[in-house]
Amino acid sequence: MSAPSSTPYATLTPDRVLDAVESIGLSTDGRMLALHSYENRVYQVGMDQGPPVVVKFYRPGRWTDEAILEEHEFVSELVAAELPVVPALECGGGVLHRFGDFRFSVFPRQGGRSPEFDDLDTLEWMGRFIGRIHAVGRTRPFRHRPALNIETFGEASRRYLFDHHWVPDELAEALAAVMDYALGQVVACFRRAGAVRVLRLHGDCHAGNVLWTDDGPHFVDFDDCRTGPAIQDLWMCLSGGRSDMTRQLDALLEGYEMFSSFDAAELHLVEALRTLRMIHYTAWLARRWSDPAFPAAFPWFASPRYWQDLVLNLREQVALMDEPPLQALP
């Protein structure tokens, strides 16, 4: 991968989007709608014939071609297993295309609504869906996609924030201390979990990546798929207090274990993975801050209040990682 530009999408004008789509043999009608996305740029593009398509332009410098193609291969395996996922369209000789400095893929448009993760029946359905994905994910490993672990999400993120002087001087000592302690607690959680099996995951299983229809859930974005423990695709469906999460976990596992076995030792990792995501998310914002879309969408990131809240939130995570893990209902 080449070094990413500080403004990677500056030259991706509407005309270039349409030209890119037409370069692979599709005929557009000139209509284009920007869809919600920060990491990549995603557009709904009208076709002269047939329904609109969704075109995703991958962030330059983020993934190798091999890693992107591995994402598509994983989704193709899920399609072959009759899972409701949205694969890239094979057109113009493949699923990954290049136009100038940009790489892009074309997808069918998938409608739907946000899932209601506070509904236990919905969570059981999600559990079945994720269990089926993991049954496929266990069949072979990724070769080019990264792993989700303490180094990639925790230590590397911490180094970036402090090496690039993102933390306000008056909070640097406090944040360094609590982040180091929190990462130490993460290590302890992983030790308590033991030798957890890892597999190919969706990796970013939150409500924003799920579209719900009368036929159930669809995942529409596998851009963050990577290797990690199964609980990573489950814990982000949980919310509220401990009693709420216990009921939600029970519903999720009721569905999940119809298709995949679950190692209860992984419950030691729920708060550890939440902590890693918190640190990784902060470093992600810092890494992307030169992209004009980020200051516009996340103006609070540049305020001292954000860093004060991060210190407090990490202290809360330290306390939560000291508590016994969640347990599914008997």
ZAMARGU-4260 file (C-alpha; in steps of 0.2 Angstrom, whole numbers, plus 5000, padded with zeros to 4 digits):
<rodrens>
0) 5000/5000/5000 | 5006/5018/4996 | 5006/5031/5010 | 4988/5038/5011 | 4985/5056/5006
5) 4979/5068/5019 | 4964/5072/5008 | 4961/5056/4999 | 4945/5060/4991 | 4948/5078/4986
10) 4948/5073/4967 | 4933/5061/4969 | 4920/5073/4960 | 4903/5068/4955 | 4909/5067/4937
15) 4923/5055/4942 | 4911/5044/4951 | 4900/5042/4936 | 4915/5040/4924 | 4922/5026/4936
20) 4905/5017/4935 | 4904/5019/4916 | 4922/5013/4914 | 4917/4995/4919 | 4903/4995/4906
25) 4888/5001/4916 | 4877/5015/4909 | 4872/5028/4922 | 4857/5040/4921 | 4867/5054/4929
30) 4858/5052/4946 | 4869/5050/4961 | 4866/5051/4980 | 4880/5051/4993 | 4877/5038/5007
35) 4882/5038/5025 | 4900/5033/5026 | 4916/5040/5034 | 4930/5027/5031 | 4925/5025/5013
40) 4915/5035/5000 | 4898/5026/4995 | 4886/5032/4982 | 4869/5026/4976 | 4870/5028/4957
45) 4856/5027/4945 | 4856/5016/4930 | 4849/5018/4912 | 4841/5002/4914 | 4836/4993/4930
50) 4837/4998/4948 | 4851/5009/4955 | 4867/5001/4962 | 4878/5006/4977 | 4896/5010/4973
55) 4910/5010/4986 | 4926/5019/4984 | 4939/5011/4996 | 4950/5023/5006 | 4966/5024/4997
60) 4981/5016/5006 | 4970/5007/5019 | 4969/4989/5012 | 4979/4980/5000 | 4971/4973/4984
65) 4973/4955/4992 | 4964/4961/5008 | 4949/4968/4999 | 4948/4953/4987 | 4948/4942/5003
70) 4933/4952/5010 | 4924/4948/4994 | 4929/4930/4994 | 4922/4928/5012 | 4906/4936/5007
75) 4904/4925/4992 | 4906/4910/5004 | 4892/4916/5014 | 4881/4918/4999 | 4885/4900/4994
80) 4879/4895/5012 | 4863/4905/5008 | 4866/4918/5021 | 4857/4935/5018 | 4873/4946/5014
85) 4875/4958/5000 | 4890/4953/4989 | 4899/4964/4976 | 4892/4962/4958 | 4903/4954/4946
90) 4905/4966/4931 | 4918/4973/4920 | 4929/4957/4923 | 4929/4956/4942 | 4923/4963/4958
95) 4937/4975/4962 | 4940/4989/4949 | 4952/5004/4948 | 4949/5021/4941 | 4964/5033/4942
100) 4969/5033/4960 | 4954/5024/4967 | 4948/5006/4969 | 4930/5003/4970 | 4916/4989/4970
105) 4898/4989/4964 | 4884/4981/4975 | 4865/4979/4972 | 4855/4991/4982 | 4848/4983/4998
110) 4833/4991/5007 | 4829/4989/5025 | 4827/4997/5042 | 4838/4998/5058 | 4836/4983/5069
115) 4828/4984/5087 | 4842/4977/5098 | 4831/4980/5113 | 4819/4966/5107 | 4823/4949/5113
120) 4816/4940/5097 | 4826/4951/5086 | 4842/4947/5096 | 4838/4928/5095 | 4837/4930/5076
125) 4853/4940/5076 | 4861/4926/5085 | 4856/4913/5072 | 4862/4925/5059 | 4879/4927/5067
130) 4880/4909/5071 | 4878/4904/5053 | 4892/4917/5048 | 4904/4910/5061 | 4900/4892/5055
135) 4907/4898/5038 | 4921/4909/5046 | 4928/4894/5055 | 4931/4884/5039 | 4947/4892/5035
140) 4958/4907/5040 | 4961/4924/5033 | 4978/4926/5025 | 4978/4945/5021 | 4966/4953/5033
145) 4972/4958/5050 | 4968/4952/5068 | 4959/4960/5081 | 4970/4959/5097 | 4978/4969/5110
150) 4992/4975/5099 | 4982/4980/5084 | 4968/4988/5093 | 4976/4993/5110 | 4995/4996/5110
155) 4996/5002/5092 | 4982/5015/5095 | 4990/5021/5111 | 5007/5023/5103 | 4999/5033/5088
160) 4989/5045/5100 | 5005/5049/5111 | 5018/5049/5097 | 5008/5061/5087 | 5004/5072/5102
165) 4985/5071/5101 | 4982/5071/5120 | 4981/5089/5128 | 4996/5092/5138 | 4986/5095/5154
170) 4978/5077/5152 | 4993/5068/5145 | 4999/5061/5161 | 4982/5056/5168 | 4977/5048/5151
175) 4993/5038/5149 | 4991/5031/5167 | 4973/5025/5165 | 4976/5019/5147 | 4991/5009/5153
180) 4981/5002/5168 | 4966/4998/5157 | 4977/4989/5144 | 4985/4979/5158 | 4967/4974/5164
185) 4963/4969/5146 | 4978/4957/5146 | 4972/4950/5162 | 4955/4947/5155 | 4962/4938/5140
190) 4973/4927/5152 | 4957/4923/5162 | 4948/4918/5145 | 4963/4906/5141 | 4966/4899/5124
195) 4952/4907/5114 | 4949/4900/5097 | 4949/4914/5083 | 4940/4914/5067 | 4935/4925/5052
200) 4922/4938/5059 | 4911/4952/5052 | 4922/4963/5065 | 4910/4978/5066 | 4893/4971/5071
205) 4883/4986/5076 | 4866/4991/5071 | 4872/5003/5058 | 4879/4989/5048 | 4863/4979/5049
210) 4847/4981/5038 | 4831/4973/5044 | 4817/4967/5033 | 4802/4956/5035 | 4814/4942/5030
215) 4826/4946/5044 | 4844/4954/5045 | 4856/4958/5031 | 4874/4963/5034 | 4878/4976/5020
220) 4896/4980/5024 | 4911/4968/5028 | 4924/4981/5026 | 4931/4978/5044 | 4930/4959/5043
225) 4945/4952/5052 | 4951/4938/5063 | 4946/4937/5081 | 4936/4929/5095 | 4918/4925/5091
230) 4912/4936/5106 | 4917/4951/5096 | 4902/4949/5084 | 4890/4947/5099 | 4895/4960/5112
235) 4890/4975/5102 | 4872/4969/5101 | 4872/4971/5120 | 4867/4987/5129 | 4861/4994/5146
240) 4865/4988/5163 | 4871/4971/5168 | 4854/4963/5171 | 4848/4970/5153 | 4864/4963/5145
245) 4861/4946/5154 | 4844/4944/5146 | 4850/4950/5129 | 4865/4938/5129 | 4853/4924/5133
250) 4843/4928/5118 | 4858/4930/5107 | 4866/4913/5112 | 4849/4904/5111 | 4850/4908/5092
255) 4869/4907/5090 | 4871/4890/5097 | 4858/4883/5084 | 4872/4884/5072 | 4889/4887/5081
260) 4896/4881/5097 | 4900/4895/5110 | 4915/4895/5122 | 4908/4903/5138 | 4926/4907/5143
265) 4925/4921/5130 | 4913/4931/5141 | 4928/4936/5151 | 4932/4947/5135 | 4917/4957/5134
270) 4923/4972/5143 | 4941/4970/5137 | 4935/4971/5119 | 4924/4986/5123 | 4940/4994/5131
275) 4950/4990/5115 | 4936/4997/5104 | 4936/5013/5114 | 4955/5016/5112 | 4955/5011/5094
280) 4940/5022/5090 | 4950/5037/5097 | 4965/5033/5087 | 4954/5031/5071 | 4947/5048/5073
285) 4965/5055/5075 | 4972/5046/5060 | 4957/5052/5049 | 4957/5070/5056 | 4965/5078/5040
290) 4950/5071/5030 | 4939/5086/5030 | 4924/5075/5033 | 4930/5071/5050 | 4931/5088/5058
295) 4914/5092/5051 | 4906/5076/5058 | 4915/5075/5074 | 4919/5093/5080 | 4919/5088/5098
300) 4935/5077/5096 | 4945/5093/5096 | 4939/5099/5112 | 4947/5095/5130 | 4930/5088/5135
305) 4932/5073/5124 | 4949/5069/5132 | 4942/5072/5150 | 4927/5060/5146 | 4939/5047/5139
310) 4949/5047/5155 | 4933/5044/5165 | 4926/5031/5153 | 4943/5021/5154 | 4942/5022/5173
315) 4924/5015/5172 | 4931/5001/5161 | 4945/4997/5173 | 4931/4994/5186 | 4920/4984/5175
320) 4935/4972/5170 | 4937/4968/5188 | 4919/4962/5190 | 4914/4944/5186 | 4910/4941/5168
325) 4892/4940/5161 | 4883/4924/5162 | 4869/4918/5151 | 4853/4913/5161 | 4852/4895/5166
</rodrens>
